[in-house]
Amino acid sequence: MHLQNWIRKEYIIGFICIFIIYIGLDYSILLFFMLLLVPDVSMVGYVMNTKIGVLLYNIVHHLSLPTILLTICIRFNIDPLIPISLIWIAHILMDRALGFGLKYTNNFKETHLQKIV
């Protein structure tokens, strides 16, 4: 099996795990699917220029921010933001499972995972 297939399967498993945790915490499934694609609004930066688009997209699609948010929410009992952070993480994992990684400045279709066809 090609390494890229293993990496995609790893992200699929991560997405499924986050979804199971989300459901196990009894959060709204409707909310999950309504907000799942919201991080892609960050692509609006490409309207300004490629550099801003790449920066905004990569910030929003980096796993560290929603993971830090989730950690803060759990530590300080900020319950309303827990589902948001889980959905955000799920979105990133879903994107990565589909091959959409962090962007390079030279081409929107070139990511840290692959060149998107």
C-alpha positions in Angstrom: 0.0 0.0 0.0 1.3 3.4 -0.9 2.3 5.7 2.0 -0.3 8.4 0.9 -3.1 5.8 1.3 -1.9 5.1 4.8 -1.8 8.8 5.6 -5.4 9.3 4.3 -6.6 6.3 6.3 -5.1 7.8 9.4 -7.0 11.0 8.9 -10.2 9.1 8.2 -9.8 7.2 11.5 -9.1 10.5 13.3 -12.3 12.1 11.7 -14.4 9.1 12.8 -12.9 9.2 16.3 -13.7 12.9 16.7 -17.2 12.3 15.3 -17.8 9.5 17.9 -16.5 11.7 20.7 -18.8 14.5 19.5 -21.8 12.2 19.4 -20.9 10.6 22.7 -20.9 14.1 24.3 -24.5 14.4 23.0 -23.9 17.4 20.8 -26.2 18.3 17.9 -25.5 16.2 14.8 -27.3 18.9 12.8 -24.9 21.5 14.2 -22.0 19.3 13.3 -23.0 19.1 9.6 -24.1 22.8 9.5 -20.7 24.0 10.7 -18.4 21.3 9.1 -17.5 23.4 6.1 -17.3 26.8 7.9 -13.5 26.8 8.1 -13.4 26.9 4.3 -14.6 30.5 4.5 -10.9 31.2 5.2 -10.4 30.9 1.4 -11.9 34.3 1.0 -8.4 35.6 1.6 -7.6 34.5 -1.9 -9.8 37.3 -3.2 -7.3 39.8 -1.8 -4.2 38.0 -3.1 -2.5 34.6 -3.0 -0.2 35.4 -0.1 -3.1 36.5 2.2 -5.2 33.6 1.0 -2.5 31.0 1.8 -1.7 32.6 5.2 -5.4 32.7 6.3 -6.2 29.2 4.9 -3.1 27.7 6.6 -3.8 29.4 9.9 -7.4 28.1 10.0 -6.5 24.7 8.7 -3.6 24.0 11.2 -4.5 21.5 13.8 -2.9 23.4 16.6 -5.5 26.2 16.9 -8.6 24.0 17.4 -6.6 21.7 19.6 -5.5 24.6 21.8 -9.1 25.8 21.9 -10.4 22.4 22.9 -7.7 22.2 25.7 -8.6 25.6 27.0 -12.4 24.8 26.9 -11.9 21.6 28.8 -9.5 23.1 31.4 -11.7 26.1 32.1 -15.1 24.5 31.6 -16.1 26.6 28.6 -18.6 24.1 27.4 -20.3 26.0 24.5 -17.0 26.1 22.6 -16.2 22.4 22.9 -18.5 21.3 20.0 -17.0 24.1 17.9 -13.5 23.0 18.5 -14.4 19.3 17.8 -16.1 20.3 14.5 -13.1 22.4 13.5 -10.8 19.5 14.2 -13.1 17.1 12.3 -13.1 19.5 9.3 -9.3 19.6 9.2 -9.1 15.8 9.4 -11.7 15.4 6.7 -9.8 17.8 4.4 -6.6 15.9 5.0 -8.3 12.6 4.3 -9.4 14.0 1.0 -5.9 15.2 0.2 -6.4 18.9 1.0 -3.4 19.9 3.1 -1.8 23.2 4.0 -1.2 25.3 0.9 2.1 26.5 -0.6 2.3 30.1 -1.9 3.2 29.1 -5.5 0.0 27.2 -6.4 -3.4 26.6 -4.6 -3.4 23.0 -5.8 0.0 22.2 -4.2 -0.3 21.1 -0.6 1.9 19.6 2.0 0.2 16.3 1.3 0.1 16.2 -2.5 -0.5 18.1 -5.7 -4.3 18.2 -6.2 -5.4 17.2 -9.7 
